Structures are given as structure tokens and as C-alpha cells.
Amino acid sequence: MSSLRKVRLFIADDHPAFCDRLAAFLTGMAGVEVVGLAENASKAIAAIRRIKPDAVILDIRMPPGAGGFDVLREIRGGRLAPTVIMLTAFPSEEHRQMSMEMGAEFFFDKSRDFRKMLTVIKDLAARRRKNAFEKRA
């Protein structure tokens, strides 16, 4: 099964230590490959356009100026199709609603929903393996 394609995941968060820890943790997860990191919206947008990951984890606030909503707007406006996971320390209902209206599939609170986010990523990896297996059969 090692020849099957992994879920290619991109992480955009302005806290380098958090970003690095999350990437290291996810890299150890079966079926997941972290393909890039960015600490601000402009770098994230450029990298996502170039790399075309399967899934993106976005922090809402990424100074200076632009943030996860700007990245999400660009992803959906540019017809890119990754699964978008908003992961934030600012989990207001307004942010959740705005994320969903803009096309994010998931919205998680960094402090409370981390395990839920991991479950979603595991499910994405499992679906990728299942779909790859069915195509090969």
C-alpha cells in the first residue's frame, strides 16, 4: 500500500513553532504528506497555486494584514479544489459562519478541536487510499 498516493497537505499559520510541530505530527500520520508551510497569506497563496495540495489547514489571523480568509477567497475564486480546514484560536460563531459561506469544509478551534481535526485528516487519508485501491482493481 506504500505505492498509493498520500493526502498532500499544506499548512498556513503565522506561529512557526506551532506550524513546525503540527507538520511533524502530521508527517508521522499514515497516508499524509505535508507538502508545504507558510507563515502569511501571500506566501500561502503563491505556494498553494504552485503545489496544488489536496487539503489546506488555514489559520484565520496571519499578520501582516491578510489572513486565512484571504487565502480561502483566493483558493475558491481561483477554482482550486483542496479541502479547506480552518484551524483558529479565534473560534467565534461569526468566523465559523463566514468560513463555511466562503467554502471551507471544516472549522476547528485550536485549543478544543485538535483531535477532531486529526480525525478529519485521517478520514481524508483513508478515502484517498480507498479510492486509489478501487481505481487499481
N, C-alpha and C positions, 0 to 999 in steps of 0.2 A: 504494500500500500504506500510505500515511500515514494513511488513514482507519481502518485496523484498530486495534483496541484493544490497548494495550500491557499487559505484565505490571505490575501495580500492586504495588510492593514497599515494605515497611515495615522500618525498621532500629531495633533496640533495643540500645544499648551505652552503658556509663557513661563512656566516654572520648570527649569531644566532638570532639577533633581527629581521632581515628580515624573516628568516625561521619561527620563532615563530608567527610573525604577519600574514604571509601567511597561516600557518597551522590553526590559529584561525579563519581567514576569511573563509577558505575553509570548515572548520568544520561546520560552520553555513549554508553552501550551501546544499540545498535539494539533496539527493541522493549521497552525497560524504562523505567518511570516510577517514581521514588522519591516515594511519597505521604505519607511521614511519618517522623519521627525521635523517639526518646525516650531519656532517659538513666537511667530507672529503671523498675522493673516496674509500679508503679501507673499511671504516665503511659502506658506501653506498652499496658497492658490497656485503659484508657479509650479511647485512640486507635484501637486495633485494633477494638474493638467499634463505634466510630463510623464508621471509614473502610472496614472490611471489605476489606482488601487481598487480593490473590491469593497473595502469598508474604510471609513474615516471616523476617528474619535476627535471631536472638537470641543475645546474649552470656549465658553461664551466670551470671557474677557481676556483679551490678549493685547496689552498696550504695545506700541503707542497707537491710539486712535481706533483702529479696526479690530474686529474680533471674530468670534465664531459665526455670528450671524452674517457677517460679510462673506466669509468663506462659504457658508451654506448657500447664500444668494448666488454666488458665482458658480458653485457646483451645479445647482439646479438650473440657473439661467444659461449655462454653457452646455447643457444637455449631458453632463457627466452623470453616471449612474451608480456611484458607490452607495452602499448602505451607510447612512449617517447616524452616528451615535453622539449626542450632545452629552458631555460629562462636565458638570459645573459645580462650583462652590456657591453659586447663586441660584438656588432651585426654586424661584418664585413661580407661582401659577402662571403669571404673565409670560415669563420666559418659556415655560413648558408649552403654552398655547402657541406662542409665536414660532417656536421651533417646529412644532407639528404642522402649523399652517404653511411654513416655508419649505416643508418637505423632509424634515428629519424623521427617521423611523423610530428613534428611541431618544429618551431624555432621562438622564440619571444624575442624582446628587452624589458628588464625590465622597462625602462623608457617610452617607447612609445606604447607597445603592450599588456599591462597588461589586458585590457578589452577583447582583442581578445583571450588571453589565458583563461580567465574566461568563455568566450563563448564556447570554445572547451571543457572545463571541464563540463560545463552544458550539452553540447551535448552528451558527453560520458555517463553522468548520465542518461539522457533521453533515450538513446539507451539501456542501461542496464535495465532500468525499462520496456521498450517496449519488449525487448527480454524475460525478466522474465515473463511478462504478457502473451506473446504468448505461452511460454512453459507450463504455467499453464492452458491455455484454452483447 
